[in-house]
Amino acid sequence: MNLQENITRIKKIIESINENNFEIEDSIFDYEGDLSNSMGLKIKNKKNDENFGHVVLCKLIYGLTKDPILKKYFDLDSKQNKIFNNENCLYLHDMFVEPIHRNKGIGKIVLKQAHNKALENGFDYIVLGTETDNLVANKLYNGFGYNEFLNPEEKYKFYYIKL
Ligand SMILES: CC(C)(COP(=O)(O)OP(=O)(O)OC[C@H]1O[C@@H](n2cnc3c(N)ncnc32)[C@H](O)[C@@H]1OP(=O)(O)O)[C@@H](O)C(=O)NCCC(=O)NCCS
């Protein structure tokens, strides 16, 4: 698949995510403030305020000072990672959908909202990581067109996307 075909495929996936299936509201929750540190994004049921899920975004370099896995396995100085800097790349972590609401497309909505938030704030890339055996998370990120980094170890892998 060439780049253009891949972009078209990803656009179609994103368009097919129908937020109207849910009474969705997104809100920023105070994780550590704003994107100068970390920002939490919560997806709620508009009707009754019930939480569907959330995710946290922070600048990659801030994540590197805080997140033990990122700290241990992500090599910012490698040639491949040189494209990422503190101003262009967000680190997405703590992605979570409430168990009773899983497998209904909410993970995709959470991710889409995170992408919107990153774009609104002028970022070009998102980096994230997950365990290799987390089948659903890997499916979700692959489906969105995230690219796998070289696997730093068998249990854990990172992905990035150009927004
Ligand atoms: C990973 C997680 C956020 C996904 O959220 P979700 O709302 O269930 O995901 P979606 O419904 O949007 O589904 C995403 C993809 O996974 C598939 N999927 C979801 N649940 C699945 C299941 N139990 N078995 C197989 N595939 C599944 C969906 O079919 C969809 O794939 P598709 O686009 O090819 O149809 C959620 O499972 C979760 O919170 N897990 C626990 C925390 C976690 O692992 N977070 C990620 C850490 S990096």
The ligand as a Tripos MOL2 file, in Angstrom:
@<TRIPOS>MOLECULE
LIG
   48    50     1     0     0
SMALL
NO_CHARGES

@<TRIPOS>ATOM
      1 C1         -7.4500   -0.9880   24.9290 C.3       1 LIG1
      2 C2         -8.8260   -0.3250   25.1740 C.3       1 LIG1
      3 C3         -8.5760    1.1400   25.5340 C.3       1 LIG1
      4 C4         -9.6460   -0.4250   23.8770 C.3       1 LIG1
      5 O1        -10.8850    0.2460   24.0480 O.3       1 LIG1
      6 P1        -12.2490   -0.2740   23.3690 P.3       1 LIG1
      7 O2        -13.2520    0.7800   23.5310 O.co2     1 LIG1
      8 O3        -12.5830   -1.6160   23.8610 O.co2     1 LIG1
      9 O4        -11.7880   -0.3790   21.8370 O.3       1 LIG1
     10 P2        -12.7140   -0.2800   20.5540 P.3       1 LIG1
     11 O5        -14.0850   -0.7760   20.8660 O.co2     1 LIG1
     12 O6        -12.5700    1.0820   19.9810 O.co2     1 LIG1
     13 O7        -12.0280   -1.3690   19.6100 O.3       1 LIG1
     14 C5        -10.7620   -1.1960   19.0200 C.3       1 LIG1
     15 C6        -10.4650   -2.4020   18.1460 C.3       1 LIG1
     16 O8        -10.2660   -3.5500   18.9720 O.3       1 LIG1
     17 C7        -11.2350   -4.5590   18.6570 C.3       1 LIG1
     18 N1        -11.6560   -5.1760   19.9160 N.ar      1 LIG1
     19 C8        -12.1760   -4.5470   20.9970 C.ar      1 LIG1
     20 N2        -12.3780   -5.4330   21.9750 N.ar      1 LIG1
     21 C9        -11.9750   -6.6290   21.4900 C.ar      1 LIG1
     22 C10       -11.9320   -7.9330   22.0330 C.ar      1 LIG1
     23 N3        -12.3350   -8.1850   23.2780 N.pl3     1 LIG1
     24 N4        -11.4370   -8.9240   21.2700 N.ar      1 LIG1
     25 C11       -10.9940   -8.6990   20.0200 C.ar      1 LIG1
     26 N5        -11.0090   -7.4750   19.4280 N.ar      1 LIG1
     27 C12       -11.5030   -6.4490   20.1730 C.ar      1 LIG1
     28 C13       -12.3700   -3.8420   17.9840 C.3       1 LIG1
     29 O9        -13.0830   -4.7140   17.1450 O.3       1 LIG1
     30 C14       -11.6340   -2.7660   17.2250 C.3       1 LIG1
     31 O10       -11.0470   -3.3080   16.0540 O.3       1 LIG1
     32 P3        -11.6360   -2.9670   14.6030 P.3       1 LIG1
     33 O11       -11.4270   -1.4880   14.4030 O.co2     1 LIG1
     34 O12       -10.8140   -3.8020   13.7050 O.co2     1 LIG1
     35 O13       -13.0720   -3.3090   14.6700 O.co2     1 LIG1
     36 C15        -9.6170   -1.0230   26.3150 C.3       1 LIG1
     37 O14        -9.7060   -2.3910   26.0030 O.3       1 LIG1
     38 C16        -9.0060   -0.8810   27.6920 C.2       1 LIG1
     39 O15        -9.2660    0.1000   28.4050 O.2       1 LIG1
     40 N6         -8.1860   -1.8590   28.1110 N.am      1 LIG1
     41 C17        -7.5490   -1.8340   29.4130 C.3       1 LIG1
     42 C18        -6.4840   -0.7680   29.4970 C.3       1 LIG1
     43 C19        -5.4980   -0.9090   28.3760 C.2       1 LIG1
     44 O16        -5.0440   -1.9990   28.0270 O.2       1 LIG1
     45 N7         -5.1330    0.2430   27.8210 N.am      1 LIG1
     46 C20        -4.1690    0.3230   26.7540 C.3       1 LIG1
     47 C21        -2.8370    0.4080   27.3670 C.3       1 LIG1
     48 S1         -1.6800    0.9740   26.2190 S.3       1 LIG1
@<TRIPOS>BOND
     1     1     2 1
     2     2     3 1
     3     2     4 1
     4     2    36 1
     5     4     5 1
     6     5     6 1
     7     6     7 2
     8     6     8 1
     9     6     9 1
    10     9    10 1
    11    10    11 2
    12    10    12 1
    13    10    13 1
    14    13    14 1
    15    14    15 1
    16    15    16 1
    17    15    30 1
    18    16    17 1
    19    17    18 1
    20    17    28 1
    21    18    19 ar
    22    18    27 ar
    23    19    20 ar
    24    20    21 ar
    25    21    22 ar
    26    21    27 ar
    27    22    23 1
    28    22    24 ar
    29    24    25 ar
    30    25    26 ar
    31    26    27 ar
    32    28    29 1
    33    28    30 1
    34    30    31 1
    35    31    32 1
    36    32    33 2
    37    32    34 1
    38    32    35 1
    39    36    37 1
    40    36    38 1
    41    38    39 2
    42    38    40 1
    43    40    41 1
    44    41    42 1
    45    42    43 1
    46    43    44 2
    47    43    45 1
    48    45    46 1
    49    46    47 1
    50    47    48 1
@<TRIPOS>SUBSTRUCTURE
     1 LIG1         1 GROUP 0 **** ****
